[in-house]
Amino acid sequence: MAQEIGAIARPADIKFAEALPKTRSGKIMRRLLRSMAAGEEIKGDTSTLEDRSVLEKLRGGA
């Protein structure tokens, strides 16, 4: 894969998930995914999440 897209674009880690954090209107909350990928604590408003258990599953807690 590194030869096709270049070593700099190769992801360090790939995680598969059954669901993504989405709002009630169906939009993916990319800022939450970025925070989790960077190992940061999730800050800000999460009141619009459709299913809060998705965050725990992505963290590996469930």
C-alpha positions in Angstrom: 0.0 0.0 0.0 2.9 2.4 0.7 4.1 2.1 -2.8 0.6 3.1 -4.2 -0.2 6.1 -2.0 3.2 6.9 -0.6 4.7 6.2 2.8 3.6 9.6 4.3 -0.1 8.9 3.6 0.0 5.4 5.1 -2.2 5.2 8.2 -0.4 4.2 11.4 -3.5 2.3 12.7 -6.8 1.2 11.2 -9.8 0.5 13.4 -13.0 -1.1 12.2 -16.3 -0.2 13.9 -19.9 -1.3 13.6 -21.1 2.3 13.9 -19.8 5.9 13.9 -20.8 8.8 16.2 -23.7 10.5 14.4 -26.1 13.3 15.2 -29.8 12.8 15.2 -29.9 14.1 11.6 -27.4 11.5 10.5 -24.2 13.6 10.1 -21.0 11.9 11.3 -19.3 13.9 14.1 -15.8 14.0 12.6 -14.4 16.2 15.4 -15.1 13.4 17.9 -13.3 10.9 15.6 -10.3 13.3 15.3 -10.1 13.7 19.1 -10.2 10.0 19.7 -7.6 9.3 17.0 -5.3 11.9 18.6 -5.8 10.3 22.0 -7.4 13.5 23.4 -10.3 13.7 25.8 -13.6 14.5 24.0 -14.5 18.1 24.7 -17.4 20.2 23.6 -21.0 19.6 23.0 -22.1 16.0 22.6 -25.7 16.5 23.3 -26.7 15.9 19.7 -25.3 12.4 19.6 -27.8 9.8 18.4 -26.3 6.9 20.4 -23.7 7.7 23.2 -22.7 4.0 23.5 -20.9 4.3 20.1 -18.2 6.4 21.8 -17.5 3.7 24.4 -17.4 1.0 21.7 -14.9 3.0 19.7 -12.7 3.5 22.8 -12.8 -0.2 23.4 -14.7 -0.1 26.6 -17.6 -2.2 25.5 
